[in-house]
Each structure stands twice: as C-alpha cells, then as structure tokens.
Amino acid sequence: MPDLFCCIAAVGLHLASAHIDPAPWLQERGINNINPGVELEFTSGATFGAYRNTLNGTSLYAGYTHHFPAMLRVHPVIQVGAVTYEGRPYAAALAGLQFPLTNTWDARIVYVPKIDITGAHVLHLLAIRRFK
C-alpha cells in the first residue's frame, strides 16, 4: 500500500491576524482576528488550505509556496495562487517570514496587502509542522 503522506512537506495551522488601517466598511461589519484553519504544503510546492476569514466566513485557497534560502535562520516565503472570499475567487500573492521554533515546528508571519477584498493590510500568524 502506498504511503499517502509521502509528499506532504508541512502542515500549517492558521491562528490569528492583525488588521492594519482597515477600511470603514470593514470596521462597520466587524473584524475577526481569530482565524483557525489548516494548510497542506506538498514537496512540489503545491499548497491547499482553508481558514475562517476576517468576516467570519470560510475561505479556501490553492497555490504554490516557495521558500527562499534562510538568512540568519529565517526563511523568506512567497505564496501565489487563488483564494475564495465572500464566495468569489481572487488571485493572491503573499510574502512571509518563517522562523524555526523547534526541530520540526516553525512560526510563519504572512503579509497580505490591502486591496478591495481585504479592506486592510493584514499580518497573519501560522504554526507550521515541517515533515520534509
């Protein structure tokens, strides 16, 4: 029987966000800063996930994650792909920094630029369990 988990490089746990300079419409609707969810990153870089978004809806995403070589043990990371928000798909490009916590766990802080759909600049925190 093949090992179904042979190609999983990491599992990420979405935790929380900080919204910076939110648009008035976003403030009126209420901002959710607790964003539980899960992310699967494969050894190919393919990445899929789901999380509770700013407006308490569910967002799904798919894309590609690239890790740059570490600088002082910190890995710059970019993610490109598509995400659903309020039931509609959007293109996404995110930049982040991944910090080692233990031999197998990292913290990743991701920057989401302010665009119409987000209504705010966002810093998002994930806990990452590395397997490969």
Backbone as CSV, one residue per row, in Angstrom:
resi,resn,N_x,N_y,N_z,CA_x,CA_y,CA_z,C_x,C_y,C_z
1,MET,0.848,-1.183,0.000,0.000,0.000,0.000,0.893,1.247,0.000
2,PRO,0.641,2.206,-0.911,1.485,3.408,-0.977,1.268,4.296,0.251
3,ASP,2.340,5.000,0.590,2.274,5.947,1.703,1.599,7.225,1.212
4,LEU,0.371,7.486,1.665,-0.389,8.647,1.201,0.203,9.968,1.679
5,PHE,1.058,9.925,2.693,1.622,11.149,3.249,3.065,11.382,2.805
6,CYS,3.521,10.610,1.819,4.916,10.691,1.388,5.291,12.054,0.824
7,CYS,4.355,12.761,0.282,4.661,14.010,-0.414,4.289,15.264,0.370
8,ILE,3.825,15.128,1.606,3.467,16.304,2.409,4.731,16.857,3.053
9,ALA,5.068,18.080,2.723,6.244,18.738,3.284,5.932,19.384,4.629
10,ALA,4.692,19.911,4.777,4.345,20.621,6.013,2.836,20.741,6.147
11,VAL,2.397,20.857,7.395,1.008,21.172,7.711,1.026,22.464,8.510
12,GLY,0.238,23.419,8.066,0.162,24.702,8.756,-1.160,24.855,9.484
13,LEU,-1.112,25.494,10.634,-2.310,25.803,11.403,-2.489,27.316,11.414
14,HIS,-3.557,27.779,10.784,-3.865,29.211,10.805,-4.305,29.583,12.214
15,LEU,-3.803,30.696,12.728,-4.098,31.071,14.109,-4.814,32.410,14.235
16,ALA,-4.143,33.486,13.854,-4.704,34.810,14.126,-4.165,35.843,13.146
17,SER,-4.850,36.997,13.090,-4.458,38.095,12.217,-4.519,39.417,12.961
18,ALA,-3.738,40.351,12.473,-3.827,41.739,12.919,-4.151,42.565,11.682
19,HIS,-5.226,43.355,11.742,-5.667,44.166,10.609,-5.190,45.600,10.817
20,ILE,-4.483,46.125,9.826,-3.860,47.440,9.916,-4.545,48.381,8.930
21,ASP,-4.930,49.551,9.400,-5.590,50.570,8.575,-6.827,50.002,7.868
22,PRO,-7.776,49.414,8.625,-8.962,48.834,7.982,-9.873,49.890,7.358
23,ALA,-10.486,49.530,6.257,-11.442,50.413,5.580,-12.675,50.597,6.471
24,PRO,-13.351,51.737,6.355,-14.552,51.975,7.173,-15.603,50.880,7.030
25,TRP,-15.810,50.367,5.798,-16.817,49.311,5.619,-16.460,48.057,6.403
26,LEU,-15.154,47.786,6.518,-14.718,46.603,7.244,-14.925,46.798,8.750
27,GLN,-14.626,47.979,9.238,-14.845,48.271,10.657,-16.322,48.158,11.015
28,GLU,-17.188,48.624,10.121,-18.633,48.559,10.370,-19.131,47.114,10.416
29,ARG,-18.589,46.256,9.572,-19.029,44.851,9.534,-18.442,44.032,10.674
30,GLY,-17.357,44.523,11.255,-16.705,43.796,12.341,-15.548,42.962,11.826
31,ILE,-14.453,43.028,12.532,-13.228,42.345,12.115,-12.983,41.138,13.013
32,ASN,-12.819,39.985,12.384,-12.484,38.763,13.096,-10.968,38.566,13.032
33,ASN,-10.303,38.609,14.189,-8.850,38.421,14.227,-8.440,36.996,14.594
34,ILE,-9.394,36.152,14.942,-9.108,34.747,15.243,-9.480,33.944,13.999
35,ASN,-8.492,33.330,13.371,-8.678,32.739,12.049,-8.222,31.284,11.981
36,PRO,-8.896,30.374,12.684,-8.455,28.977,12.641,-8.592,28.386,11.240
37,GLY,-7.667,27.495,10.936,-7.702,26.828,9.650,-6.518,25.894,9.505
38,VAL,-6.420,25.270,8.344,-5.342,24.317,8.088,-4.795,24.520,6.677
39,GLU,-3.504,24.242,6.517,-2.826,24.354,5.228,-1.999,23.096,5.004
40,LEU,-2.047,22.550,3.806,-1.189,21.435,3.412,-0.235,21.923,2.337
41,GLU,1.057,21.742,2.598,2.068,22.098,1.605,2.785,20.815,1.186
42,PHE,2.820,20.573,-0.111,3.438,19.371,-0.647,4.876,19.646,-1.056
43,THR,5.664,18.588,-1.220,7.075,18.748,-1.574,7.244,19.456,-2.917
44,SER,6.239,19.408,-3.767,6.276,20.102,-5.062,6.072,21.608,-4.918
45,GLY,5.622,22.052,-3.737,5.281,23.458,-3.527,3.788,23.715,-3.623
46,ALA,3.046,22.751,-4.170,1.585,22.907,-4.237,1.050,23.067,-2.820
47,THR,0.125,24.017,-2.649,-0.384,24.350,-1.327,-1.897,24.505,-1.392
48,PHE,-2.584,23.914,-0.411,-4.039,23.989,-0.325,-4.422,24.267,1.121
49,GLY,-5.501,25.035,1.304,-5.906,25.293,2.678,-7.289,25.891,2.794
50,ALA,-7.698,26.048,4.043,-8.987,26.654,4.382,-8.833,27.329,5.735
51,TYR,-9.539,28.446,5.928,-9.473,29.163,7.204,-10.714,30.014,7.390
52,ARG,-10.960,30.422,8.620,-12.036,31.360,8.959,-11.494,32.753,8.669
53,ASN,-12.159,33.501,7.787,-11.603,34.777,7.334,-12.036,35.967,8.201
54,THR,-11.633,37.138,7.791,-11.890,38.388,8.500,-13.370,38.609,8.802
55,LEU,-14.238,38.196,7.887,-15.680,38.431,8.041,-16.412,37.209,8.588
56,ASN,-15.671,36.280,9.202,-16.220,35.056,9.794,-16.771,34.073,8.774
57,GLY,-16.379,34.222,7.523,-16.739,33.244,6.507,-15.603,32.249,6.342
58,THR,-15.809,31.256,5.498,-14.761,30.275,5.206,-14.108,30.629,3.886
59,SER,-12.790,30.727,3.896,-12.025,30.940,2.670,-11.249,29.676,2.347
60,LEU,-11.233,29.312,1.065,-10.461,28.179,0.553,-9.382,28.732,-0.360
61,TYR,-8.224,28.080,-0.393,-7.187,28.566,-1.299,-6.360,27.422,-1.858
62,ALA,-5.751,27.703,-3.007,-4.848,26.773,-3.674,-3.773,27.597,-4.354
63,GLY,-2.562,27.093,-4.355,-1.493,27.840,-4.991,-0.160,27.137,-4.877
64,TYR,0.883,27.946,-4.893,2.254,27.473,-4.860,3.014,28.238,-3.785
65,THR,3.795,27.517,-2.985,4.627,28.129,-1.947,6.091,27.925,-2.310
66,HIS,6.865,29.008,-2.231,8.305,28.930,-2.487,9.051,29.445,-1.260
67,HIS,9.997,28.636,-0.776,10.854,29.011,0.347,12.210,29.440,-0.199
68,PHE,12.644,30.620,0.161,13.972,31.087,-0.224,14.985,30.576,0.802
69,PRO,16.266,30.567,0.449,17.278,30.130,1.419,17.223,30.985,2.689
70,ALA,17.514,30.347,3.802,17.454,31.032,5.097,18.521,32.113,5.198
71,MET,18.131,33.195,5.848,19.056,34.262,6.202,18.980,34.389,7.719
72,LEU,20.057,34.052,8.402,20.075,34.062,9.872,18.954,33.194,10.433
73,ARG,18.766,32.002,9.828,17.770,31.003,10.228,16.332,31.395,9.897
74,VAL,16.113,32.532,9.268,14.768,32.970,8.883,14.596,32.731,7.382
75,HIS,13.495,32.061,7.023,13.222,31.753,5.620,12.193,32.725,5.054
76,PRO,12.564,33.543,4.069,11.535,34.290,3.341,10.683,33.307,2.539
77,VAL,9.385,33.566,2.476,8.429,32.684,1.801,7.502,33.541,0.945
78,ILE,7.202,33.069,-0.267,6.141,33.692,-1.062,5.109,32.625,-1.394
79,GLN,3.861,33.067,-1.499,2.777,32.192,-1.923,1.987,32.924,-2.993
80,VAL,1.694,32.220,-4.078,0.858,32.766,-5.147,-0.226,31.750,-5.454
81,GLY,-1.399,32.252,-5.803,-2.493,31.341,-6.120,-3.817,32.056,-6.150
82,ALA,-4.849,31.348,-5.697,-6.203,31.887,-5.688,-6.844,31.581,-4.340
83,VAL,-7.716,32.495,-3.897,-8.420,32.337,-2.627,-9.880,32.733,-2.831
84,THR,-10.783,32.071,-2.112,-12.185,32.493,-2.145,-12.433,33.441,-0.975
85,TYR,-13.260,34.444,-1.221,-13.618,35.432,-0.205,-15.024,35.893,-0.513
86,GLU,-15.930,35.706,0.428,-17.331,36.040,0.217,-17.891,35.291,-1.000
87,GLY,-17.404,34.042,-1.178,-17.925,33.187,-2.232,-17.383,33.453,-3.624
88,ARG,-16.408,34.356,-3.753,-15.843,34.673,-5.069,-14.348,34.371,-5.083
89,PRO,-13.794,33.926,-6.217,-12.351,33.650,-6.286,-11.553,34.914,-6.600
90,TYR,-10.368,34.999,-6.020,-9.464,36.128,-6.249,-8.037,35.602,-6.382
91,ALA,-7.245,36.282,-7.205,-5.817,35.983,-7.280,-5.160,36.522,-6.017
92,ALA,-4.117,35.839,-5.566,-3.447,36.266,-4.338,-1.940,36.093,-4.474
93,ALA,-1.196,37.021,-3.895,0.261,36.930,-3.783,0.626,37.424,-2.392
94,LEU,1.276,36.567,-1.614,1.588,36.874,-0.225,3.075,36.710,0.024
95,ALA,3.608,37.482,0.951,5.010,37.369,1.350,5.064,37.107,2.843
96,GLY,6.003,36.270,3.257,6.100,35.969,4.677,7.509,35.638,5.112
97,LEU,7.661,35.513,6.426,8.908,35.085,7.036,8.600,33.902,7.933
98,GLN,9.423,32.854,7.827,9.217,31.647,8.609,10.399,31.483,9.569
99,PHE,10.070,31.382,10.870,11.058,31.322,11.935,11.035,29.940,12.590
100,PRO,12.178,29.283,12.748,12.179,27.986,13.429,11.902,28.157,14.923
101,LEU,11.056,27.275,15.459,10.772,27.255,16.895,11.423,26.044,17.551
102,THR,11.318,24.886,16.881,11.950,23.644,17.337,12.516,22.945,16.108
103,ASN,12.911,21.689,16.253,13.422,20.931,15.098,12.361,20.670,14.044
104,THR,11.079,20.692,14.433,10.015,20.365,13.487,8.922,21.432,13.390
105,TRP,8.912,22.414,14.265,7.872,23.443,14.261,8.455,24.815,13.950
106,ASP,7.724,25.559,13.116,8.082,26.936,12.764,6.889,27.841,13.023
107,ALA,7.160,29.120,13.102,6.118,30.147,13.070,6.287,30.892,11.755
108,ARG,5.178,31.196,11.092,5.231,31.980,9.851,4.347,33.202,10.020
109,ILE,4.910,34.354,9.706,4.149,35.602,9.681,4.023,35.998,8.226
110,VAL,2.785,36.183,7.778,2.496,36.487,6.372,1.907,37.883,6.272
111,TYR,2.361,38.629,5.276,1.799,39.951,4.981,0.822,39.832,3.819
112,VAL,-0.408,40.312,4.028,-1.432,40.364,2.984,-1.665,41.835,2.661
113,PRO,-1.369,42.276,1.447,-1.525,43.704,1.128,-2.982,44.145,1.117
114,LYS,-3.193,45.411,1.407,-4.544,45.980,1.402,-5.027,46.114,-0.036
115,ILE,-6.105,45.402,-0.330,-6.786,45.508,-1.617,-8.272,45.574,-1.327
116,ASP,-9.076,45.759,-2.338,-10.517,45.917,-2.134,-11.141,44.806,-1.304
117,ILE,-10.750,43.561,-1.590,-11.429,42.468,-0.904,-11.015,42.330,0.554
118,THR,-9.778,42.700,0.901,-9.350,42.553,2.290,-9.756,43.756,3.116
119,GLY,-9.736,44.946,2.513,-10.127,46.152,3.238,-9.131,46.587,4.286
120,ALA,-7.990,45.902,4.405,-6.968,46.252,5.393,-5.660,45.554,5.029
121,HIS,-4.563,46.126,5.482,-3.306,45.381,5.469,-3.452,44.334,6.566
122,VAL,-2.928,43.135,6.330,-3.089,42.065,7.317,-1.739,41.408,7.597
123,LEU,-1.448,41.198,8.869,-0.355,40.331,9.287,-1.004,39.087,9.868
124,HIS,-0.649,37.929,9.336,-1.313,36.678,9.714,-0.282,35.703,10.276
125,LEU,-0.648,34.990,11.333,0.248,34.063,12.013,-0.184,32.613,11.796
126,LEU,0.782,31.778,11.424,0.560,30.339,11.301,1.619,29.600,12.121
127,ALA,1.244,28.438,12.630,2.195,27.482,13.198,2.394,26.408,12.123
128,ILE,3.625,26.089,11.808,3.945,25.166,10.712,4.660,23.938,11.276
129,ARG,4.109,22.752,10.995,4.772,21.497,11.366,5.434,20.961,10.106
130,ARG,6.763,20.975,10.102,7.536,20.508,8.949,7.738,18.996,9.021
131,PHE,7.614,18.339,7.865,7.886,16.910,7.766,9.069,16.635,6.871
132,LYS,9.325,17.502,5.896,10.436,17.318,4.950,11.156,18.634,4.759
